[in-house]
C-alpha cells in the first residue's frame, strides 16, 4: 500500500468515525429525547411547552442543524490535516 493510499484510508476512517458520533448524537436527541425519555422530560417546560414535546417538534431539528455546522468544521480541519484542502 502506498503512502497516498494509507493517507486516504486514514482520512476515511476518521470521516466515518465523525459521522457515527454525530449521527449517534442526533439519534439520541431525536429518538431518545423525543420518544424514549419524553415522559421524564415532560416534567420540565421550555417556552411554555413540555420539554419532551419541544424536543420531538423542534429540538431534533435544531440539533441536526448545529451538527451540520460541527461536521463542516470537523471536515475542514480533517481536510487540512491530510492535505486535501484547496
JOCORGI-V647883 format. One line per field, one symbol per residue. psi: psi as a letter, one per 40 degrees, with the letter a starting at -180 (. if undefined). Layout:
psi = ???
This chain:
psi = hiddddddddddddddddddddddddddddddddddeddddeeiihfeihdddddddddddddddddddddddddddddddefei.
